[in-house]
């Protein structure tokens, strides 16, 4: 008995000393360990590395090349003097090596458009990372407050079980002294069983919410945690400020605008390829060739050569014209996508604001209802003890109290979710 009591005290002390995981801490852990954020961070880093002058074609290229060839062809040479030189398997060897430098100094300004496009793509990568962080933050906070709400709902339902157990005790006492029937006793037992089953259902939902929150934080789903006791009240927000902030900072709209800029730069880049291209080149090479027949037995050259090349595109099978038309269509699509994103943002804000105001009104209403339901429950239980209230009437009062508390919990949770969604749309969640 002492061992069991000691174990119980140890478990209670461990639970009481467990560190409470705050909502801010849950978000911090998720930003560091969530797999979706980590993948988005790698994508952003990849876009950052691709944004370089070399990828835009603005830097020269330097190559070292070499070749060694052997020709054993049968050769017959006839000269104007009438001499004939002929050899089977005439050996001819050529050794060629060089360092080649090529620098495109003008390509219709396409390289500058390409560099701007790469910078736009890097910015898009950072915006996509921010979007992933914002979405994950919202999911983490929603899962966190759902877990808080479920644990509070379990406590409320357990209080209902306590009232049902007290009712069963009173009914059992009445049945023994003859003031209550056996039917009332059976009904009290059934109601207690029903309330206990509801507690079990809530525990199942709590377990699912816990695993979901752990998964979002990149932790083992079975990790236990202690969370806050209550869902905090929603913060007061102003619709006009939310709308103004959203137009400037909403990541979805920002990404659509950045995609439009990138599409416009793609058109400029393709337009540059239709203009002449000027390249500067310089080579330093070594060549040696030997031949079994011919005018020269060997030939050797060592030294530099340099110059400039100009290429003017005249006809490329209409490929560039088609590519330009496709790029213009992509630019038009990007512009329409931006308009659609801005319109969708306004719609989402108004819908979230309606949910926010309605949920806060429900919170105020349910708080008043709960105060009345608690008073009614206390009076009803005392009346049942003295026999002035039937078990059916007590059950109705009991269910009304539990329902009022559950509605208040749900209203607070929905108000908090609406607040989080408005902050997300306004770019103020992280």
Phi, psi and omega per residue, in radians:
X1 nan -0.775 3.122
X2 -1.112 -0.660 3.123
X3 -1.106 -0.765 3.128
X4 -1.109 -0.727 3.132
X5 -1.146 -0.696 3.123
X6 -1.116 -0.730 3.126
X7 -1.109 -0.709 3.133
X8 -1.107 -0.739 3.127
X9 -1.122 -0.662 3.114
X10 -1.125 -0.756 3.141
X11 -1.129 -0.739 3.117
X12 -1.122 -0.688 3.124
X13 -1.165 -0.671 3.120
X14 -1.140 -0.706 3.133
X15 -1.188 -0.700 3.141
X16 -1.171 -0.553 -3.122
X17 -1.556 -0.029 -3.135
X18 -1.151 2.413 -3.121
X19 -1.308 2.307 -3.124
X20 -1.377 2.251 3.087
X21 -1.432 2.024 3.116
X22 -1.442 2.864 3.115
X23 -1.110 -0.683 3.136
X24 -1.134 -0.698 3.121
X25 -1.164 -0.668 3.104
X26 -1.086 -0.718 3.118
X27 -1.150 -0.734 -3.140
X28 -1.061 -0.773 3.130
X29 -1.098 -0.744 -3.120
X30 -1.130 -0.704 -3.140
X31 -1.102 -0.556 -3.134
X32 -1.454 -0.619 -2.927
X33 -2.053 -0.241 -3.120
X34 -1.060 2.290 -3.042
X35 -1.183 -0.635 3.105
X36 -1.103 -0.696 3.111
X37 -1.192 -0.703 -3.136
X38 -1.116 -0.693 3.081
X39 -1.148 -0.745 3.113
X40 -1.112 -0.613 3.112
X41 -1.154 -0.653 3.084
X42 -1.178 -0.683 3.084
X43 -1.091 -0.730 3.117
X44 -1.118 -0.689 3.105
X45 -1.138 -0.667 3.107
X46 -1.098 -0.759 3.102
X47 -1.122 -0.617 3.108
X48 -1.143 -0.724 -3.139
X49 -1.201 -0.558 -3.139
X50 -1.275 -0.342 3.140
X51 -1.422 1.517 -3.139
X52 -2.482 2.766 3.114
X53 -1.121 -0.563 3.127
X54 -1.138 -0.761 3.124
X55 -1.155 -0.455 3.108
X56 -1.416 -0.116 3.141
X57 1.433 0.386 -3.082
X58 -1.604 -0.207 -3.081
X59 -1.854 2.699 3.109
X60 -1.279 2.856 3.061
X61 -1.989 2.485 3.139
X62 -2.282 2.159 -3.082
X63 -2.266 2.518 2.969
X64 -1.876 2.150 -3.081
X65 -2.191 2.679 3.107
X66 -2.744 2.648 3.136
X67 -2.684 2.531 3.071
X68 -2.410 2.108 -3.063
X69 -2.230 2.589 3.114
X70 -2.226 2.281 -3.139
X71 -2.152 2.099 3.129
X72 -1.977 0.669 -3.094
X73 -1.323 2.587 2.994
X74 -1.261 2.266 -2.968
X75 -2.174 2.431 3.036
X76 -2.373 2.092 -3.108
X77 -2.086 2.246 3.114
X78 -2.029 2.138 -3.093
X79 -1.682 2.842 3.117
X80 -1.106 -0.416 3.117
X81 -1.306 -0.171 -3.124
X82 1.735 -0.173 3.096
X83 -1.213 2.549 3.115
X84 -2.196 2.275 3.052
X85 -2.073 2.191 -3.048
X86 -2.439 2.409 3.122
X87 -2.647 2.428 3.039
X88 -1.512 2.443 3.137
X89 0.895 0.838 3.130
X90 -1.139 2.175 -3.060
X91 -1.462 2.236 3.073
X92 -2.374 2.142 -3.087
X93 -2.150 2.427 -3.132
X94 -2.332 2.200 3.031
X95 -1.998 2.165 -3.070
X96 -2.356 2.235 3.102
X97 -2.520 2.517 -3.099
X98 -2.804 2.728 2.944
X99 -1.916 2.121 -3.008
X100 -2.014 2.276 3.100
X101 -2.039 2.281 3.090
X102 -2.383 2.352 -3.097
X103 -2.433 2.037 3.071
X104 -1.436 1.961 -3.076
X105 -1.688 -0.292 3.083
X106 -2.648 2.227 3.081
X107 -2.422 0.671 -3.122
X108 1.286 0.418 -3.123
X109 1.164 0.273 3.134
X110 -1.154 -0.585 -3.117
X111 -1.143 -0.613 3.118
X112 -1.241 -0.675 3.054
X113 -1.128 -0.655 3.113
X114 -1.132 -0.708 3.118
X115 -1.119 -0.746 3.093
X116 -1.100 -0.656 3.126
X117 -1.158 -0.693 3.107
X118 -1.145 -0.635 3.065
X119 -1.152 -0.661 3.086
X120 -1.138 -0.683 3.117
X121 -1.179 -0.627 3.061
X122 -1.108 -0.735 3.114
X123 -1.131 -0.657 3.085
X124 -1.103 -0.704 3.104
X125 -1.066 -0.721 3.103
X126 -1.176 -0.655 3.124
X127 -1.166 -0.692 3.095
X128 -1.119 -0.656 3.061
X129 -1.090 -0.763 3.115
X130 -1.099 -0.705 3.096
X131 -1.033 -0.768 -3.135
X132 -1.127 -0.692 3.123
X133 -1.155 -0.746 3.133
X134 -1.107 -0.787 -3.137
X135 -1.100 -0.744 3.141
X136 -1.169 -0.699 3.102
X137 -1.043 -0.777 3.103
X138 -1.092 -0.776 -3.137
X139 -1.102 -0.710 3.140
X140 -1.131 -0.824 -3.131
X141 -1.140 -0.690 3.103
X142 -1.109 -0.760 3.121
X143 -1.176 -0.658 3.141
X144 -1.101 -0.884 -3.104
X145 -1.227 -0.485 3.028
X146 -1.136 -0.706 3.100
X147 -1.131 -0.718 3.078
X148 -1.053 -0.795 -3.120
X149 -1.119 -0.684 -3.137
X150 -1.193 -0.710 3.124
X151 -1.171 -0.622 3.054
X152 -1.194 -0.646 3.100
X153 -1.133 -0.633 3.084
X154 -1.095 -0.743 3.117
X155 -1.093 -0.709 3.107
X156 -1.108 -0.786 -3.129
X157 -1.173 -0.603 3.079
X158 -1.154 -0.571 3.037
X159 -1.146 -0.652 3.043
X160 -1.102 -0.651 3.069
X161 -1.114 -0.678 3.118
X162 -1.091 -0.745 3.110
X163 -1.131 -0.702 3.116
X164 -1.133 -0.660 3.118
X165 -1.179 -0.675 3.088
X166 -1.150 -0.691 3.089
X167 -1.104 -0.702 3.116
X168 -1.111 -0.684 3.127
X169 -1.125 -0.777 -3.139
X170 -1.128 -0.734 3.139
X171 -1.143 -0.706 3.109
X172 -1.093 -0.713 3.096
X173 -1.117 -0.728 3.117
X174 -1.131 -0.642 3.129
X175 -1.158 -0.614 -3.136
X176 -1.230 -0.593 -3.114
X177 -1.683 -0.020 3.033
X178 1.597 0.176 3.126
X179 -1.648 -0.122 3.124
X180 -2.345 2.557 -3.102
X181 -1.476 2.859 3.074
X182 -1.141 -0.521 3.109
X183 -1.102 -0.730 3.107
X184 -1.111 -0.616 3.122
X185 -1.164 -0.751 3.113
X186 -1.111 -0.732 -3.135
X187 -1.135 -0.647 3.109
X188 -1.124 -0.683 3.100
X189 -1.144 -0.728 3.125
X190 -1.106 -0.732 3.126
X191 -1.131 -0.686 3.093
X192 -1.104 -0.703 3.115
X193 -1.145 -0.709 3.111
X194 -1.089 -0.790 3.135
X195 -1.124 -0.663 3.113
X196 -1.149 -0.663 3.104
X197 -1.131 -0.638 3.095
X198 -1.117 -0.630 3.081
X199 -1.107 -0.731 3.118
X200 -1.096 -0.706 3.106
X201 -1.080 -0.715 3.113
X202 -1.153 -0.611 3.086
X203 -1.121 -0.637 3.085
X204 -1.099 -0.786 3.114
X205 -1.125 -0.650 3.118
X206 -1.108 -0.736 3.131
X207 -1.102 -0.720 3.113
X208 -1.135 -0.702 3.116
X209 -1.154 -0.625 3.122
X210 -1.151 -0.813 3.129
X211 -1.126 -0.635 3.118
X212 -1.120 -0.797 -3.140
X213 -1.120 -0.721 3.104
X214 -1.090 -0.722 3.133
X215 -1.104 -0.716 3.119
X216 -1.130 -0.545 3.128
X217 -1.498 0.038 3.130
X218 1.255 0.467 -3.134
X219 -1.927 2.956 3.079
X220 -1.075 2.305 -3.086
X221 -1.010 -0.431 -3.086
X222 -1.516 0.045 -3.119
X223 -1.148 2.201 3.119
X224 -1.421 2.742 -3.123
X225 -2.731 2.695 2.998
X226 -1.918 2.336 -3.109
X227 -2.085 3.096 -3.129
X228 -1.074 2.773 -3.086
X229 -1.406 -0.493 -3.062
X230 -2.370 2.651 2.957
X231 -1.337 2.128 -3.089
X232 -1.131 2.677 3.111
X233 -1.135 2.576 3.138
X234 -1.210 2.563 -3.124
X235 -1.382 2.609 3.072
X236 -1.247 2.307 -3.112
X237 -2.201 2.750 3.110
X238 -2.021 2.219 -3.054
X239 -1.088 -0.782 -3.092
X240 -1.090 -0.708 3.127
X241 -1.205 -0.648 3.091
X242 -1.091 -0.777 -3.126
X243 -1.131 -0.739 -3.133
X244 -1.153 -0.756 3.121
X245 -1.125 -0.661 -3.118
X246 -1.140 -0.694 -3.137
X247 -1.102 -0.512 -3.092
X248 -1.622 -0.619 -2.922
X249 -2.099 -0.055 -3.138
X250 -1.097 2.189 -3.024
X251 -1.196 -0.589 3.129
X252 -1.149 -0.749 3.100
X253 -1.185 -0.702 3.111
X254 -1.058 -0.746 3.134
X255 -1.122 -0.713 3.115
X256 -1.082 -0.714 3.107
X257 -1.155 -0.696 3.119
X258 -1.163 -0.657 3.069
X259 -1.113 -0.624 3.092
X260 -1.147 -0.715 3.096
X261 -1.103 -0.762 3.132
X262 -1.097 -0.683 3.117
X263 -1.145 -0.683 3.107
X264 -1.135 -0.674 3.110
X265 -1.197 -0.548 3.079
X266 -1.111 -0.677 3.085
X267 -1.102 -0.775 3.121
X268 -1.106 -0.652 3.138
X269 -1.141 -0.750 3.113
X270 -1.192 -0.611 3.135
X271 -1.115 -0.591 3.125
X272 -1.169 -0.511 -3.134
X273 -1.240 -0.208 3.103
X274 -1.468 -0.156 -3.125
X275 -1.679 2.871 3.132
X276 -1.060 2.682 3.121
X277 -2.107 2.357 -3.129
X278 -2.054 2.187 3.121
X279 -2.103 2.443 2.948
X280 -1.807 2.424 -3.129
X281 -2.386 2.666 3.068
X282 -2.631 2.338 -3.131
X283 -2.266 2.566 2.972
X284 -2.269 1.986 -2.971
X285 -2.340 2.900 3.087
X286 -2.314 2.258 3.135
X287 -2.347 2.331 3.060
X288 -2.446 2.265 3.126
X289 -2.350 2.486 3.067
X290 -2.229 2.588 -3.091
X291 -2.506 2.433 3.133
X292 -1.338 -0.445 3.109
X293 -2.327 2.876 3.106
X294 2.021 -3.029 -3.105
X295 -1.333 -0.600 -3.090
X296 -1.985 2.281 3.062
X297 -1.366 -0.627 3.080
X298 -2.606 2.738 3.125
X299 -2.558 2.320 -3.097
X300 -2.394 2.407 3.129
X301 -2.447 2.437 3.126
X302 -2.532 2.217 3.087
X303 2.632 3.118 -3.078
X304 -1.611 2.800 2.900
X305 -2.538 2.607 -3.059
X306 -2.706 2.872 -3.108
X307 2.986 -2.839 -3.127
X308 -2.394 2.569 3.096
X309 -2.160 2.478 3.057
X310 -2.180 2.196 3.097
X311 -2.148 2.323 -3.113
X312 -2.082 2.033 3.133
X313 -1.228 2.166 3.125
X314 -1.879 -0.860 -3.134
X315 -2.677 2.208 -3.139
X316 -2.234 0.690 3.081
X317 1.148 0.501 3.115
X318 1.120 0.194 -3.123
X319 -1.140 -0.739 -3.108
X320 -1.174 -0.644 3.120
X321 -1.126 -0.737 3.110
X322 -1.151 -0.707 3.119
X323 -1.110 -0.643 3.113
X324 -1.159 -0.716 3.119
X325 -1.129 -0.719 3.115
X326 -1.124 -0.706 3.121
X327 -1.119 -0.664 3.104
X328 -1.155 -0.687 3.080
X329 -1.108 -0.706 3.098
X330 -1.100 -0.662 3.098
X331 -1.130 -0.716 3.110
X332 -1.155 -0.700 3.090
X333 -1.093 -0.708 3.129
X334 -1.111 -0.675 3.110
X335 -1.129 -0.743 3.109
X336 -1.152 -0.657 3.112
X337 -1.103 -0.675 3.093
X338 -1.101 -0.798 3.112
X339 -1.076 -0.717 3.126
X340 -1.129 -0.711 3.133
X341 -1.122 -0.696 3.124
X342 -1.160 -0.715 3.115
X343 -1.172 -0.745 3.122
X344 -1.110 -0.617 3.110
X345 -1.104 -0.808 3.115
X346 -1.047 -0.720 3.127
X347 -1.125 -0.775 -3.120
X348 -1.117 -0.665 3.136
X349 -1.126 -0.792 -3.133
X350 -1.121 -0.707 3.114
X351 -1.147 -0.753 3.127
X352 -1.159 -0.622 3.120
X353 -1.162 -0.683 3.082
X354 -1.090 -0.769 3.102
X355 -1.111 -0.671 -3.118
X356 -1.130 -0.891 -3.116
X357 -1.158 -0.700 3.135
X358 -1.137 -0.757 -3.139
X359 -1.112 -0.690 3.113
X360 -1.184 -0.615 3.047
X361 -1.132 -0.692 3.109
X362 -1.143 -0.648 3.112
X363 -1.050 -0.830 3.140
X364 -1.089 -0.716 -3.131
X365 -1.184 -0.761 -3.109
X366 -1.220 -0.511 3.056
X367 -1.115 -0.705 3.076
X368 -1.154 -0.755 3.131
X369 -1.087 -0.693 -3.114
X370 -1.160 -0.700 3.107
X371 -1.040 -0.755 3.102
X372 -1.178 -0.675 -3.125
X373 -1.162 -0.635 3.111
X374 -1.165 -0.750 3.094
X375 -1.083 -0.756 3.129
X376 -1.098 -0.677 -3.132
X377 -1.158 -0.740 3.134
X378 -1.092 -0.763 3.138
X379 -1.162 -0.705 -3.099
X380 -1.150 -0.722 -3.132
X381 -1.138 -0.706 3.107
X382 -1.169 -0.679 3.105
X383 -1.133 -0.624 3.117
X384 -1.179 -0.600 3.125
X385 -1.095 -0.672 -3.106
X386 -1.560 -0.015 3.044
X387 1.518 0.198 3.141
X388 -1.620 0.073 -3.140
X389 -2.395 2.372 -3.133
X390 -1.361 2.848 3.128
X391 -1.144 -0.593 3.115
X392 -1.130 -0.755 3.126
X393 -1.141 -0.681 3.099
X394 -1.123 -0.688 3.130
X395 -1.091 -0.730 3.117
X396 -1.084 -0.729 3.120
X397 -1.146 -0.716 3.140
X398 -1.090 -0.812 3.121
X399 -1.116 -0.631 3.110
X400 -1.119 -0.678 3.119
X401 -1.161 -0.822 3.140
X402 -1.075 -0.749 -3.140
X403 -1.121 -0.680 3.134
X404 -1.131 -0.731 3.123
X405 -1.167 -0.708 3.124
X406 -1.160 -0.671 3.108
X407 -1.134 -0.669 3.114
X408 -1.152 -0.736 3.109
X409 -1.071 -0.771 -3.138
X410 -1.145 -0.700 3.142
X411 -1.122 -0.724 3.108
X412 -1.129 -0.697 3.126
X413 -1.141 -0.764 -3.140
X414 -1.171 -0.625 3.087
X415 -1.129 -0.700 3.119
X416 -1.168 -0.711 3.108
X417 -1.090 -0.739 3.124
X418 -1.113 -0.682 3.077
X419 -1.085 -0.787 3.134
X420 -1.092 -0.691 -3.133
X421 -1.159 -0.703 3.103
X422 -1.111 -0.730 3.100
X423 -1.129 -0.683 3.101
X424 -1.068 -0.833 -3.138
X425 -1.109 -0.555 -3.129
X426 -1.487 -0.018 -3.131
X427 1.287 0.407 -3.094
X428 -1.985 0.232 -3.081
X429 -1.385 -0.543 3.136
X430 -2.146 nan nan
